[in-house]
Amino acid sequence: MAAGLGAKSNNNTDPQNQKTLADFDPQKKPKRNLYASGAAILASMTSILLGYDIGVMSGAALYIKDDFKVSDTQIEILIGILNIYSLIGSLAAGRTSDWIGRRYTIVLAGAIFFAGALLMGFATNYAFLMGGRFVAGVGVGYALMIAPVYTAELSPASTRGFLTSFPEVFINGGILLGYVSNYGFSKLPLHLGWRMMLGIGAIPSVLLAVGVLAMPESPRWLVMQGRLADAKKVLDKTSDSKEESMLRLADIKEAAGIPEDCNDDVVQVPKINRGEGVWKELLVRPTPAVRHIIVAAVGIHFFQQASGIDAVVLYSPRIFEKAGIASSDKKLLATVAVGFVKTIFILVATFLLDKIGRRPLLLSSVAGMIASLATLAISLTVIDQSHKKMIWAIGLAISTVLSYVAFFSIGMGPITWVYSSEILPLKLRAQGASIGVMVNRVTSGVVSMTFLSLSKAITIGGSFFLYASIASVAWVFFYTCLPETQGKTLEEMGALFGNFRWLRDSKREKRRNKANEINGDGASNVQLGPVSNGN
């Protein structure tokens, strides 16, 4: 007599449908690759440069206005112009990183920002300060483009979401440092305090120059240079297993146009893969898949900034002033709380990206942002229209500022950089990422250079109603245009794109798979013991 469960034993049992208990054991998760994590952390430190500048300018602008006796419009331009200047760096970074490598492009970004931070710290007038903003902006553009690209190319698929979110983690860390710097140096004399706030931003650049010595070059860039032996060494160190390393190398070789059986240490790579014709393939004659990828990458970068995050982060002291906080110390402390919440939730997001997936996290994040922005708009409108102090509305405004940055940081913030860097094909990645960063910085510049004027034109509450409306459009766009990429290798991404009816097709596929599972339940046996030949 056989020991069986849920099915009779007989001679006609199909061995392909039999399962043993071992088949139901959960798959062991690979251990996190510490070498890849360390390299990703070092590369992502470039993002501290942008974060620190955003954070420090929110407070420094208050003192610059008083010291140089400039208008709100000039302050708007001073704060937002760095995003426009960064376009030069982000557009140049694609070709630069293909020419000198991802690693040395990171060094270049740090060196340029170092010079810009010193110029800002020693500025003697508004024009001098704008010159320093220009130099720092170019460095920020380089940093924003190269950090997510380098990390995505280095990371194994199992932890790519976790590691590629590091740039956003360090942006938030930089913002928090900037806020703390504001509070710390605010006690110094007016002419010295803001200069110290801006000048001390040069320190992370020096750390970057030292840290880059411990970083490997991107394996994908090495393959594009024909250096297969060097690429294999890096892949062996950054993959979860030897098998994965071999598979990643084969995929990269295929994407680069190198024959599979070509295993020489150094090989000749077709010139088309060194950047020629890339812009034409991206923008002039894209395939349906590339067109979908560009729409997704540009869209997610646009909506990340158009939903008002820079308005909240850069002008949080102004927002808290409108909410009824009069003391400069209390405004700066409340701003530090914003930076702290933002940093905590971005750290939470890094652990959820590869567990929950990009799409569910992004959609829930944007939904929370919409609710927070709408509530913030209502509370600020009530405060603006009321002739007496509304304690409940003040508390609600402060709470919704914190909830907004929390929802942003847990999804929209990190996923924008993870998603846009991982969906681009190898040959188009550097230039495609440059386009995404360009859209991101232009939109950020428009938001940051118009917020004060917009608030005067339609009230501060009306401004946040506008941002809530844009975030609602973003949710619809993400739901309809962005497929899930969790667990896919970078070279598998092309198969997910090219069909704008993917959502309907995926739902149909899920229903079909579910029906097959239900219909197939009676056909499979779960075997606990040996199969008997009869009763």
HELIX and SHEET records of a PDB file:
HELIX    1   1 PRO A   15  ASN A   17  5                                   3    
HELIX    2   2 LEU A   21  PHE A   24  5                                   4    
HELIX    3   3 LEU A   34  SER A   44  1                                  11    
HELIX    4   4 SER A   47  PHE A   68  1                                  22    
HELIX    5   5 ASP A   72  ILE A  100  1                                  29    
HELIX    6   6 ARG A  102  GLY A  121  1                                  20    
HELIX    7   7 TYR A  126  LEU A  154  1                                  29    
HELIX    8   8 ALA A  157  THR A  159  5                                   3    
HELIX    9   9 ARG A  160  THR A  164  1                                   5    
HELIX   10  10 PHE A  166  PHE A  185  1                                  20    
HELIX   11  11 LEU A  190  GLY A  199  1                                  10    
HELIX   12  12 ILE A  200  ALA A  202  5                                   3    
HELIX   13  13 ILE A  203  GLY A  211  1                                   9    
HELIX   14  14 VAL A  212  ALA A  214  5                                   3    
HELIX   15  15 PRO A  219  MET A  224  1                                   6    
HELIX   16  16 LEU A  228  THR A  238  1                                  11    
HELIX   17  17 LYS A  242  ALA A  256  1                                  15    
HELIX   18  18 LYS A  271  ARG A  274  5                                   4    
HELIX   19  19 VAL A  278  TRP A  279  1                                   2    
HELIX   20  20 LYS A  280  VAL A  284  3                                   5    
HELIX   21  21 PRO A  288  ALA A  306  1                                  19    
HELIX   22  22 ILE A  309  LEU A  314  1                                   6    
HELIX   23  23 SER A  316  LYS A  322  1                                   7    
HELIX   24  24 SER A  328  ILE A  356  1                                  29    
HELIX   25  25 ARG A  358  GLN A  385  1                                  28    
HELIX   26  26 ILE A  391  PHE A  407  1                                  17    
HELIX   27  27 PHE A  408  MET A  412  3                                   5    
HELIX   28  28 GLY A  413  GLU A  422  1                                  10    
HELIX   29  29 LEU A  426  LEU A  428  5                                   3    
HELIX   30  30 ARG A  429  CYS A  481  1                                  53    
HELIX   31  31 LEU A  490  LEU A  496  5                                   7    
HELIX   32  32 TRP A  502  ASN A  519  1                                  18    
HELIX   33  33 ASP A  521  ALA A  523  5                                   3    
SHEET    1   A 3 GLY A   4  LEU A   5  0                                        
SHEET    2   A 3 ASN A 525  GLN A 527 -1                                        
SHEET    3   A 3 GLN A  18  LYS A  19  1                                        
END                                                                             
